[in-house]
Amino acid sequence: MERAAEVPENPAPVAGPGRTNDYDGFAEAYAAENEHSLVNAGYERPAMLALAGDVAGHRILDAGCGSGALFAALRDRGAVVAGIDASAGMLAVARRRLGEEADLHVGDLSERLPFDDGAFDDVVASLVLHYLEDWGPTLAELRRVLRPGGRLIASVDHPFVAYTLQEPRPDYSATTGYSFDWEFGGRSVPMRFWRRPLHAMTDAFTAAGFRLSTLSEPQPDPAARELFPDGFHDLSTKPCFLFFVVEARPQG
């Protein structure tokens, strides 16, 4: 699920069970924000597309496809794309954008995916993995649906963000939950995420059968400078997201 807001300077420790991450409840507002924001349209999506490179003819799974902005961009570049997301509301927005023929599925990335082994050349996971406390089951499934040598291209919250901004500083070496409110169209929505250190991320990829190809901390798209002069400078000088390209090792 692509994200349309940045981490606040003082996110709270994660609270008990509650109605968090309810994308069905704010799908329209989220999609509108995501479409044109600096963080998404001027930074994260261009970086994902640059890492993907030439995808003409590639079979791609958009894991956590949200309202379909990245799906559409990949399809425009000649890829054959399928999308899956836990939010039926977000997929309804995506279907309006992509058309009734779009290959879209409602599904939880922590469960078995409705695709055959080796069905895809690439998987993109745009700002998705930081919603998960345990990456293991999800990465195992993404590895299963990739052909040997296929790529997982993923973006996540940069692990340095909370450590450098939050006071008191959290335990960098631990995987911990945190929560905060996003503001959309005048309403506040509670969100819940998980932070983990860089070594825990790379260890999880390795354990799932991936080999690290690229670790990237890109700059925002230069075209966004005129539209967002203040935000552009801020995003250019502070950590925000971290990008990975990992390749599926042959199994057996």
C-alpha distance (Angstrom), angle and dihedral (degrees) to the residues before:
residue distance angle dihedral
M1 . . .
E2 3.75 . .
R3 3.73 113.1 .
A4 3.80 126.3 -130.7
A5 3.77 102.2 -168.8
E6 3.78 138.7 55.2
V7 3.80 127.4 -121.3
P8 3.81 110.8 -91.0
E9 3.76 118.8 -122.3
N10 3.80 93.6 -107.5
P11 3.79 112.0 31.8
A12 3.78 113.4 -178.2
P13 3.81 124.4 -121.0
V14 3.75 110.7 -93.6
A15 3.79 114.4 -83.9
G16 3.79 129.4 -144.8
P17 3.81 124.5 -73.9
G18 3.78 114.2 -48.9
R19 3.78 144.0 134.8
T20 3.80 98.6 -63.9
N21 3.81 131.1 150.7
D22 3.81 89.9 21.1
Y23 3.79 97.4 167.3
D24 3.80 91.2 167.2
G25 3.80 87.6 65.7
F26 3.81 96.3 55.5
A27 3.79 104.7 20.2
E28 3.80 96.2 127.9
A29 3.81 95.0 47.5
Y30 3.78 91.9 44.9
A31 3.80 93.6 49.6
A32 3.81 91.7 50.3
E33 3.80 92.2 50.6
N34 3.78 93.9 43.7
E35 3.79 93.3 51.4
H36 3.80 97.2 67.1
S37 3.82 109.2 11.5
L38 3.79 121.5 125.0
V39 3.80 93.5 -124.7
N40 3.81 94.2 52.4
A41 3.81 109.1 23.8
G42 3.81 95.9 30.1
Y43 3.77 100.6 38.3
E44 3.80 123.8 6.6
R45 3.82 101.2 41.1
P46 3.82 95.4 44.7
A47 3.80 89.0 49.5
M48 3.80 92.4 50.6
L49 3.80 91.5 48.9
A50 3.80 92.2 48.0
L51 3.81 90.9 52.4
A52 3.80 90.9 47.5
G53 3.81 91.3 53.5
D54 3.79 118.8 175.6
V55 3.81 105.3 7.6
A56 3.80 99.9 165.2
G57 3.79 107.5 144.7
H58 3.81 94.0 5.6
R59 3.79 119.5 136.9
I60 3.81 103.4 -131.8
L61 3.79 132.6 -174.5
D62 3.81 114.0 -153.0
A63 3.80 99.5 -153.4
G64 3.80 108.3 -158.9
C65 3.79 92.0 9.8
G66 3.80 96.2 175.4
S67 3.78 113.3 -177.8
G68 3.81 92.5 -8.5
A69 3.81 105.1 -107.8
L70 3.81 95.0 132.7
F71 3.82 91.1 38.6
A72 3.82 89.2 56.1
A73 3.81 93.5 47.7
L74 3.80 92.4 50.5
R75 3.79 91.9 46.5
D76 3.81 90.1 50.4
R77 3.81 87.1 56.2
G78 3.78 91.7 57.4
A79 3.81 101.9 -94.7
V80 3.80 123.9 138.9
V81 3.79 101.2 -128.1
A82 3.79 135.9 -166.0
G83 3.79 121.9 -174.7
I84 3.79 134.5 -156.2
D85 3.79 129.5 -175.4
A86 3.80 136.7 162.5
S87 3.83 92.6 -131.3
A88 3.79 117.3 81.8
G89 3.79 88.2 -170.1
M90 3.78 92.8 57.7
L91 3.79 91.0 46.5
A92 3.80 90.2 53.0
V93 3.81 88.3 57.4
A94 3.81 89.7 45.7
R95 3.80 92.5 51.7
R96 3.80 91.5 53.8
R97 3.79 88.4 53.7
L98 3.80 98.3 41.0
G99 3.80 102.8 34.4
E100 3.78 134.0 -113.5
E101 3.79 91.9 -76.7
A102 3.82 93.1 62.2
D103 3.81 113.7 119.4
L104 3.82 99.9 -120.9
H105 3.80 128.6 159.7
V106 3.81 134.8 -172.1
G107 3.78 107.3 -134.6
D108 3.79 147.0 136.3
L109 3.80 113.8 -113.6
S110 3.79 90.6 -146.3
E111 3.83 89.8 64.4
R112 3.81 134.1 62.2
L113 3.79 111.3 -64.5
P114 3.83 121.2 -126.7
F115 3.81 93.9 -120.7
D116 3.80 135.2 97.1
D117 3.78 124.4 -106.0
G118 3.80 110.9 -82.6
A119 3.80 93.0 7.7
F120 3.83 95.4 141.1
D121 3.78 140.0 52.6
D122 3.81 92.2 -156.7
V123 3.79 139.4 13.6
V124 3.80 121.4 -157.4
A125 3.80 118.8 -160.0
S126 3.78 107.2 -175.6
L127 3.83 112.6 -165.1
V128 3.79 91.3 -32.1
L129 3.79 111.7 113.5
H130 3.81 95.7 66.6
Y131 3.82 88.1 69.1
L132 3.81 88.8 67.1
E133 3.79 127.1 80.4
D134 3.82 91.6 -163.3
W135 3.80 117.5 38.0
G136 3.80 93.7 -176.9
P137 3.84 103.2 89.1
T138 3.82 93.0 40.0
L139 3.81 95.2 49.1
A140 3.80 90.6 46.3
E141 3.81 90.2 55.4
L142 3.79 93.3 45.4
R143 3.80 88.6 50.8
R144 3.82 90.4 49.8
V145 3.81 94.6 54.4
L146 3.83 92.9 47.1
R147 3.78 122.8 86.6
P148 3.82 115.1 -121.1
G149 3.78 106.6 -78.9
G150 3.80 91.6 21.0
R151 3.79 119.5 137.9
L152 3.78 134.5 -117.8
I153 3.82 108.9 -158.0
A154 3.80 110.1 -167.6
S155 3.78 139.3 172.1
V156 3.81 124.6 -162.6
D157 3.77 140.0 168.3
H158 3.78 107.1 -73.2
P159 3.82 108.1 -106.0
F160 3.80 91.5 -135.9
V161 3.82 94.6 60.6
A162 3.78 100.3 79.5
Y163 3.79 92.1 35.3
T164 3.81 93.4 55.0
L165 3.82 98.3 38.1
Q166 3.79 107.7 34.4
E167 3.80 123.4 83.9
P168 2.93 120.3 -126.7
R169 3.78 89.7 33.5
P170 3.81 114.4 -123.4
D171 3.77 123.3 -123.9
Y172 3.80 100.7 -82.3
S173 3.79 93.3 -159.3
A174 3.82 94.5 55.7
T175 3.80 131.7 80.3
T176 3.80 104.0 -125.8
G177 3.78 137.7 167.5
Y178 3.77 125.7 -122.8
S179 3.78 135.6 178.7
F180 3.79 139.8 -161.5
D181 3.79 141.2 156.9
W182 3.78 126.3 -94.4
E183 3.80 119.4 -152.5
F184 3.81 116.7 -135.8
G185 3.79 123.9 169.0
G186 3.77 93.2 -22.4
R187 3.81 95.9 -48.2
S188 3.77 129.6 104.4
V189 3.80 119.9 -132.8
P190 3.84 124.1 -169.4
M191 3.79 116.3 -125.4
R192 3.79 131.9 -170.9
F193 3.82 128.1 -159.0
W194 3.80 141.0 166.0
R195 3.78 126.1 -127.9
R196 3.79 124.0 -158.3
P197 3.81 135.2 171.1
L198 3.77 122.1 -96.5
H199 3.79 93.8 -108.4
A200 3.83 90.3 55.5
M201 3.79 89.5 54.6
T202 3.79 95.1 50.2
D203 3.82 91.5 42.9
A204 3.82 89.7 53.6
F205 3.80 92.1 51.8
T206 3.80 91.2 49.0
A207 3.81 93.4 47.4
A208 3.82 90.2 52.1
G209 3.80 92.8 54.5
F210 3.79 102.2 -94.8
R211 3.80 131.5 130.9
L212 3.80 118.8 -146.4
S213 3.81 111.6 -115.8
T214 3.83 104.0 163.8
L215 3.79 136.4 12.2
S216 3.81 110.8 -171.0
E217 3.81 138.5 -174.1
P218 3.82 99.6 -179.9
Q219 3.76 130.9 -171.8
P220 3.81 119.7 -118.0
D221 3.80 119.4 -90.1
P222 3.85 107.7 -79.0
A223 3.82 88.3 -135.2
A224 3.82 88.8 68.9
R225 3.81 94.0 61.2
E226 3.81 95.8 87.5
L227 3.81 94.1 43.9
F228 3.81 95.3 47.7
P229 3.83 108.2 21.5
D230 3.82 96.7 162.0
G231 3.77 97.0 38.4
F232 3.79 91.3 43.7
H233 3.79 92.5 59.8
D234 3.80 91.8 46.3
L235 3.80 92.7 49.3
S236 3.80 90.6 46.3
T237 3.80 93.8 56.6
K238 3.83 105.0 37.2
P239 3.82 132.3 59.5
C240 3.78 114.4 -104.0
F241 3.81 114.7 150.0
L242 3.78 135.0 9.2
F243 3.82 122.0 -144.4
F244 3.80 129.2 -152.7
V245 3.77 135.3 -171.4
V246 3.81 110.2 -167.5
E247 3.79 126.8 175.0
A248 3.81 126.3 -139.0
R249 3.79 109.4 -115.2
P250 3.82 116.8 -140.8
Q251 3.80 110.1 -92.7
G252 3.76 125.4 -126.9
